[in-house]
Amino acid sequence: MKLLCWNCQGLGNTQAVHALQRATSKHDADCVFLCETRLTQSNMDRIKHKLGMHGCIAVDSRPPCTGLALIWNDKVSVDLLSYSDRHIDVLISYGAVPFHFSGLHGFPETANKHKTWQLIDSLNSNSTLPWLLGGDFNEILYDYEKQ
């Protein structure tokens, strides 16, 4: 199974959608987690269909949060555990091996960085299955990493 995580910084234009189509096709992704979609659930449903995917969980974009989505093809079964404007937490079954996946978009403000780690800690306690954590943690060590 292949799962792609992408901070797309907006899917509201044709170029971004084409880039997503190319990436999912090139990597033969079964599941895609997106953060900063800047879209609503209904807009994400349209993107899902353009990608030829089967399912979609989307968290609407509402300032200051910018939208999350998890989309998957028909080879994958997804059970939602929880979601917020900062995360989507699911159980994924692909064949005989289920696993726990948490996609998140960390708090970008320095004063709220600790909330990202609190969220990760709370998501880790949701399951005893193997756990995959992905997304944009908004954590950097050095200023040059922003470039």
ABEGO torsion letter per residue (X at the ends): XBBBBBBAGEAABAAAAAAAAAAAAAAGBABBBBBGAGBBAAAAAAAAAAAGBABBBBBBBBOABAEBBBBBBAABBBBBABBBAABBBBBBBBEABBBBBBBBBBBABAAAAAAAAAAAAAAAAABABBBBBBEBAGBBABAAAAX
